């Protein structure tokens, strides 16, 4: 989304500073944000409203009853995201719970006029569920919409819906408040210029290259950096991201010791899957099978060095600096972002605090225009951040995930000050990973599995890279040899001890993971799977942990997890095996597991483990499919094929035996395909209509009998 991510305007006060000024141009602007998107959009609305002479009284929904009372308001704009399995963000929980009270009268909000922008991702089943359910509840309480709600979809780009929605929102507020309409355009028009005839990140084609452009308002500068050449700062002692709390955190950040990093796939596999085992002994973190943890990862050091060199600041990389607000800035309620240490170094800041990998927001592109000397470069930046260039922005920046370093490598005449990036770059976010162990078997450790993401150069990306966290975790194994060199006298000092590695790399030996590969490949993997000693990574437990199996072990389970999606399901099976071992007389319901991968002999994860679960009767039926192996034409290639083969059994399990369904893995394709396959199965075996099946599965979701742990 194309919005700055810093704090903005939290209400104008009288000269005495005691009470808010009561203005006829005031409206209440509320946001509920999990990762900062809703907050950034609300701040953008406030900025645009101010430019039109409106007064946005902006607050986080967590401030309900402290800064505002919704029942006393007459004009409110809400921006709210959806998180987890359709839940409200943490900051909105109190607000939503209050409105859900059954004791509220039907006219509780009869004086409220409102509009709402919901943020979601259509790759997930409950798209914009929080916004939609909140909108419905507001209507039930007699609130009246003065402007239609909007549903922004991160799967195609939030800006596709949000930008036109906001553009028309400002006149709607002005009209509702009975204020005179301002006919002046808040964004300025840029004269057209003929461009080259090849569309790319650098070049546009007609009609965009020949169009006048409407670009965003330039945000005021508000930060300055002073280098403290005679002072020192120990960045090793600075708390992660200035101690600012993380979204979805249910625990403090703790340093967990990595016990081993094992390769689960053969060297010839298309994707490399790794299993990381960490010790949580003494950290205070507890978990259940199906939970997820978050890993706080750094930016790659080579990319940090390249960015600082591109900015001409490599000589200042480790010089202490003070970040402060410019005196007299026009930025309302300007402040150093909470996740940025006011005193640190550039190296520390770009390694641990700021995300320069994510696609730059349009507000940053607009700011970069001011520091670009080449006329053709400046024009193209204007196009990419303009209303008219929305398609080009999506095609050449958002979809290929072009980052700031890529952009600066491309637009060589752009030389922004470092403060421009500090003001506009988003916070470096932790990465969530599903746990694939059971605490009943491993109370002091846990394991998580992932594919190492490879992102090639091209499509505007100026260099090859790996996934930010997956690449870092994979690289920890090379730290074993690096540590040995350090002990021999080499200089391998880490820039930040929060991500440092110390120790001798001796084998500690964690649980062996037999992947079922041939002897030669297995030997190769064993050579790679050296256990690590005293390598620590920052993690924290997450909120909204709902992907749990039922306490009643007699309830049948249908588990669907192709690829690395099988990981949390392994935790389920470990837990059931432990309970069965301790209470062999207790009856357990059937467990059907549907698993798929490309090749049986290359990337069949946990093969021996799964087959052992079948032998021990923990798994009733293991249905596997291999999409790329040579096999008969009628052989199942995807989990959906196996589901159709056993459609009658699945219908019986769900309708007659009360089975719970768990789907884990890719949200973009797999989860939707599985859902559609269930529709086909129930239509074939029960003769139900699509509406009937939709109602049935909605009921299953409400009863927590159909759960998803999916990711994009």
N, C-alpha and C positions, 0 to 999 in steps of 0.2 A: 504494500500500500504506500501511497506517495505522501507520507506525512512525517513531519519531524517527531522525534520521540522524547522531547524534553518537557519538563513541567511548564505550565502556562499561566493562566489567569484564574485566580481563585476568589474573585469577588472584590469589588471596589468598596472602600470604606470612607466614611466622612473624615473631615480634618481632625476631629477629636479621636478617631480610631476606635469608636465604641460600637457602632452599629452599622450594618450594611446600608448604603444609600438606596432609597426606594426610588426607582426610576420607571417612567412609563415605557422605556425601551428595553426593559430587563426581561430575560427569560432564564429559566433554570436549565442548565446543561449537565447531564449526568452520564457517567460512563462506568461500565463494569468490564475490567480488563484482566486477562490472565498473563499475557506476554507483552503487553504494551500497545497492541494494535488499536484497541478501542479507545484507549487514552489518547493516542496520537491523532486519531480521527477527530475526537472531541476537541482537541486543541486546535486542529485545523479549522473546525467549524467556528470556534471562538474567535480565531484570528480573522476569518472572513466576515463574521458578524460585526466585529469591531470596525473593520474597514467600511462597513455599510452603516455605521452609526448605531448599531445595536449593542446592548450590554449583556454578555454571556456570563452568568454566575455559575461557574463550572466547579463540580465536585465529583469525587469518586463515590460510587454507591455505598462504599463501606462507611461513609460519613453520615448515613441516614440517622435521624434523630439528633445528631450533633450539629451539623451545618444546615440541614434542611429537613422539612417534614412534607412529604409528598402530598398529603391530604390538604395542605394549606396553599398549594401552588395552583396557578391558573394556566401557565404556559411552560411546558417541559419538553425537552428533547432528550431522548435516551439513546445511547450507543452501547450495545452489549454484545459480548462474544459468547460462544458456546464452547465448552471444553468437555473432555472425557467422553462419556457415553450420553451426550446431550445435556450435561449439567451446566448450571451457572458457573461463572468464574468465582474463585474464592472470595474476591472482593464484593461480590453481589449476593452472597449466600444470605446474609442477615436481611437485606432488603427484600429478597424473594420470599424468604420464610415469613416475613411480616405480612406480605400481601396475600400469602396462601392461607392465612388464618381463617378458619371457618366462622369465627365469631364476628368477622367484619360484615357490616350491613351492605346491602346491594347498592346503596347510594353513597358509599364511603368516599368515592372519588368523583362525585357528581360535579364538582367545580373545576375539575382538572381537564385541560385540553393538552393533548400531547401528540408527539410522533416518535417513531422508533426506527433505528437502523440496527438490524441484527447482522452479526458477522458469523460466518460458518464455512464449512468445506463440504461440497456435495459428494466428495469421495467417501464421506461417512454417512451412515444411514440416517441419523437424526440431524439432518441439515438445519442449522439455525434453530434448533429445538428450544433453546433457552429464550431467544427473542420471540419466537412464535407463541410459546406458552405464556410468557409475560404479557404479550400483546393481548392474548385472549383473556387473561385475568384482569387486565386494566379495563377491558370492555365490560366484563362481568360486574365490575365495581362502579360502572356508570361513567367512566372516563370517556372523553370524546376526542377522536383523532382530528386534528386540524390540517393534517397533511398525511398522505398515504405512507405506510411503513415500507422500508426497503430491506432486501435480503441480499447481502453482499457475499459472494462466493470466492473463497480463496483458491479454489481449484482452477478458476479461470482468471483470477486477479480481482482482488477486492475493489480496485479502482473502477472496474467496468460498471458496477452498480453505484458505488459510493460517490464517485465524482459528479455524475449528473444529478444524483439524489441531493447532494449538498448544494449544487448550483441552484436548484429550484427551491431548496429549503429556505434560503435567506429571504427571497421575496415572499414566501408563504408566512414566515414569522412576521415580517414587516406588515403584511396585509392583516394578519390576525391581531396584531397590536394596534391596528388602525393608525399606522404611521405613514407619512408620505413616501411613496416609492422613489428610490434613487435611480435615475436612468443612466447614470455614469457607470461605465464598466470598471469593475474592481481590478481586472487583469488588463494589462496593456497589450496592444496589438503590434506585432512586428511585421514590417514590410516583407514581401515575398522576394525570393531569389531563385534563379534557375539552378538546379542541382544536377549531379551526374545521373546517368540512366541505369544504375545498378543499385538495387536495394540491399542494404547491409547495415551493420552497426554504424559505419562511417558515412554512408550515403543513402539518400532517399530518392524516390522516383515521383513523378507527377501522379496525382495532383498535390501531394504534400509538399514537394519541393518548390511548388509555385504558389503556395497558399500563404495568406496572412495568418499569423499564429496568435493564439491566446495562451499566454504562459502564466504560471502561478505567481502570486505576489511574492516578492523577495523578502524572506524572513530577516528581521534585523539581526546584525551581529551582536553577540552578547557575552562572549568569553574572550579572555586574553591569557597568554602564556608568558611567564617570566622565567628565564633560565637562571638558576642559582649556581653560578660557576664555582663559588667558594664554599658551598655547603655540601653536605652528604645526606643521603637517604638510604636506609636499608630496606630495599623492596621485599626482602625475604620475610620481614616482620609485618608487612602490610596484609590485612585480611583480604581474602578473595573478594574482588569487586567492591572494595571499600566496606565490606561487611553488610552490604545491602541484601535484604532477604530475597530469595529466589521464588519465582512463581511455582506454585504446586508443591512447595517444600513442606513436609510434615516432620522434619527433623533439622537440626543444624547440619552444616557441611562438616563431614568428618573425613579423615585421611584413612583409607582402607588399603591394607597390604595386598598386593597382587601375588597370589600363590602360583599361578601358572597361566600361560596363554597357549592353547592347543589349536592346531589346525584340524578341522573336521572334514575337509574335502581333499580329494586327490590333487596333485599338482596340475593335472590335465583338465581340471574342472573349469568351467567358464567363470564361475565366481568363487572366491576364496571365503570360506566361512571359518570364523574363529570362535572359540569358547574361552572366556576369561573367568577364572576363579579367583575370588577375593575373600580375604578374611574380614569378618565384621566383629570378631571377638573384642570386647572392650569399647566398642564404638557407641553402644546404646541403640543401634539399629536392629529392629526385629522385622520379620517378614512372614508372609503366608505364600503358599504356592499360588502363582498367578499374579503376584504383585509386580511392580516395576520400581526401579531405582533411577535416579538421574546422575549422570556423570558430568562433572564440570571440566571441560577440556580447554586447552589453550589454542591459539592460532599457531600455525607452523612457523618456527623461527626463521626459515629461509624466506617465507612470504613477508614476515615482519621486516626483515632486513631489506628486502626488495622495495617495500612500500616506503620505508624511511629514506632509502637512497633516491627513490623517485621524487620524494618531497624535498630532497636536498638537505636532509637532516641527519644523515648517518653519523656525522661528527658529534651530534647532540644526543645520540640515542640513549646514553647512560648518564647524561647530565641531569641532576635534580632540577625540577621545574615546579612552579607554582601556578595552578589554574584558578582563575578568579573571574568574577563578573565585571564587565566593563562599566565603569562609573558613567551614569547618564544614559545607558542603553535604552532604546525604545522598546525592547522586549519586555512584555508584562511579566512580573514575578520571576524574573530571570534568576537562575541558580545553576551552580555546577551540578550536572546529573548525579543522582545519589550513588550510582554504581561506579563513579569515577573518583579516585582518590585526589583530593585537591593538591597534594604534594606527592609526586612520584617521578618516574622517568618515562620517556616516550616508549622505550623498550617494554617496560612493564605495562603501560597503558594499552598498547596495541597487541601485546601478547595475551593479556588476561581479561580485558574489559570491553573492548569494542569489536563489533562484527563487521569486518571489511570484506567478507566473502559474500554476504547477502546482496541481492540486486539493489543498487542505490535507489532511494526514493526520489520522486520527482522534485521534492523540495531541495534535495541535494544537487540534482542536475541543474536546477534553476540557480543555485548559489555558485556552482562551478562555472556558469556562463560568465560571471563577473571576473574570473581569473584566467580567461582564455583569450589569447592574443590573436590567433589565426581566425579570420572571418568565417571560413568554411567550417571550422571546428565549432565556432560559437553558434553558427546557424543550426548545425546538426543537433547540438545540445538543446537549443531552443525547440526544435521539432520534437525531440524525444520527451521533453517535459510538457509539451503543449497539449491542449485539449484535442487538437486536430491530429496529433501524432500518437494517440492512444494505441492504435494497432501496432505501430512500429515499436513503441515501448514494450508491448507484450512480446512481440516476435523477436526482438533483438536484445532485450535486456532481461525481462522477467523470466520468460520460458527457458532460455539457455543459461540462466543463473550467472549472468555477467556481473562481476564484482567491481569494487572501486579500483583495485589494482589493474584489472583488465581495462577499465575505462581510461585510466591515466596512461596506460601503455599505448592505448589507441589514440587518444587525443593528446598528443605530445606537447601542444602549446598551452595546455591547462596546467597552471602552477598554483594550486590553492594553498593558503596558509593552513597549518595543522589545526588551528582553531575551527576552521570550517568543517573538518571531519569530526572533531570532537562534538561539535554542536549537532551534527546531522546523523552520524552513524548510530545504529541501534546497539543495545546491550548485547554482548556475547552470551547466548543462551545455553544452558546445559542440555544434554541429550538424554532422553529416556530410553531405558532398555528393560525388556521383560525378563524376569528371573526364571531360570529353568531348573530350579532345585526346590526341594521341600525342606523347610526348617525342622520338620520332624526327624529327618535323616541327617541334615547338616545345620545344626543350630548356630554354629559359629562361622559359617561361610556361606557364600552363595555363588552362583554361576550365571552368566548371561551370554547369549550367542548372537552373532551378527555377521552379515556379509560385508567385506571390505569394499567400499564404494570407490569405483574408478571413474574419474571425470576427465575425458581427453581434452586436449586443446582443440580449438576450432569454434565456429559459430560465435565469434566475438571473445571467446576465452583465450587469453594470450599464453597460457601455459597449462600443462597437465597437472592435475591435482587428485588427491584422494579425498574421500569424505572427511570432514573436519575431525570428528571424533573417532571414526573407525580407522582412519589413517594413523592417527596419533596412538591409539591402542595397539595397532599392529606394530608400530615403530618402537614400542616399549621393549619388544624382544631384542632388538638390536642394542638396547642399552646394556645388555649383559656384557657384550664384548667391549662396549664403550667404557663401562665401569672398570673393567680390567685394565684398560689403557690408562685410565685416570690414576689407578693405584700404582701403576708403573712410573708415574711422574708426569703423564700428559695432562694438559689443561682441559678438562671437560666440565668445568663449573657451570651449573645451571643458572640461568638468569633469575629464576623464581623457584624457591624451594617448595612451593605448593605443587609444582609439577616436577620435582627433582627425583633422581634415582640414586640410591646409595646402597652399597653392599657388594658382595663378591660374586653374585650370580650362581652360587652353588645350587645344585639340584636339591629341591625339598621334597619333590614327589607328591603330587596330588592324585586324586582318583584317576586311574587310566581310563581313556575313552576309546574304545575299540570301534573304529569306523567301518571295519569290514573290507578294507582295501587289501590288495595283494602284498606279498612279503616285501618286494623291492620298494613299493610306494610307502608301505608302513614304516620301513627303516628310514626313508627320507623324512617322513613326518616326525619320527621320534628324534631325529637329529635337530629338527626345528623346535620341538616342544620342550626346550630347556625351561625348567621352572625358574622363577625369579625370586630373589630374596630382598626384602625391604624396599621394593618398588611400590610407591604409594600413589593412589589417585584420589581426588576429591569426589565424594558421592554424597547423596542425601536421599532419604526416604520420601516418597511422593504421597500426596493426598488423593482423594477420589479413587481408592483402590477397590474396584467392584468386580474384577474378573476372578471370582472365586467359585470353586465347586461347592455344591450343597453339603451341609453338615450331615444330612441323611444319606448314608452310603447305599441304601437300597434303591435310590433313584438312578435310573439308567443315564448314561452320558453318551452324547454323540460329539466327538472331538474332530474338528476339521482344521488342519494346520500344515499346508504344504511349505516346503523350503524351511527357512528359519522360523516360520510360524509354528513349527512343532515344539519350539523351545519351552514356552510356559506349560504346554500340555505334558511335557516330560515331568515337570514339577508335580502336576496333578497325579500322574501315575506313580511317582515315587511316594507320594503321600498315601495313596491308596494301598500300595505295597506294604508300607510300614504299618498301617492300621490293620491290614489283613494278617500280617505276621504276628502282631501283638494280640489280635482278637480273631483267631481263625474260625471261631464258631459263628461269627456275625456274617449274615448273608449280604453280599454286595450285588448291586444292580449291574446289568450288562454295560460294557464299555466298548463302543465302536470307534475306531480311529481311522480317519481318512488322511493319508499322507501322499504327497507327490513331489517329484524333483525331475531333473533332466535325465540323469543317467544312474542306473542302479550301482555301477561300480566307481562312480566319480563323486557324487554329491548326495548320496543316501545318508542323511545325518542320523546318528544314533541307531544305526541299523541293528547291531547286535543287542543293544539295550531294548529296543522295541520288540525284537523277536523273543527276548528273554521274558518280557512282560506277557507275551502271548503264552509262552510255555508255563509260566507261573499262574496263568488264568487271571491276571490283573486286567489284561485286554482280552475281550471276548472275540473281537474280529478286527484284524488289521488289514485294511484295504489300501494297497500301494499302487502308484501309477508312475510311469516314466515317459516323459513327453518326447525325448530325443533318441531313445534306444530303438534299434531295429527290432521290430516285433510284429506279430500278425495284425492285419488291418483292423480287426475287431477288438484288439487289446485296449484297455483303458489308458488314455494318455494324460488325463487331468483328473483331479479329485471329483469334478462334476460328473465325469463319465462313470466313475465307481458309484457315485451317489445315485445315478439313474439306474445302474444295474441292481442296486439294492433298494430301489424306491419304495417297494411295498413294505420292506422291513423298517425303513425309516419312518414311514407313516404310522405303522403300528407302534413303534417305540415312542413317538411324540404324542399321538392321540390316545392310545390305549394304555400305555405304561408310564406316561408322564415324564418322558426323558427331557433332560436339559441339553441344549445345543451350545457349543462353544466354537467360535470361528476366530482364527488368529492368522495374521499375515498381511498381505498387501491390500490396501483399501481401494486403490484405483481400479483394479480389475477383479482380483480373486474374490473379495468379499461380495461385490455386486453379482458376480457370476454364480456364486454359491446361493445367494438369495434368490436369483432368478431360477436356479435349478430346483430349489424347494417349491417354487411356484409351479413349475412344470410337473414335478412329482405329485403334488397334491391335486393338480388339475387332472392328471392321468389316472391316479388311483382312487380319488374320492369324487371326481366329477365336479369339483368346486369352481366357481368363477374367480377371476383375479381379485375382485373386490372382497369376496368371501375369504380368500387366502390372505389378502392384505390385512383384513381384520383379525384373522387367526394369529398371524405372526406379530401383529401389534399387541395382541393380548399376551403372547408369549414373552415379548420384551417387557411389558409392564409387570409380568409375574417373575421377571428375572430368569426366565427359562431359555432365552435366546440372547447370548452375550457375545460381544465382539471385542477383541483386542487387536486393532488394525492400525496401520501406519502408512504414510505416503512417502 
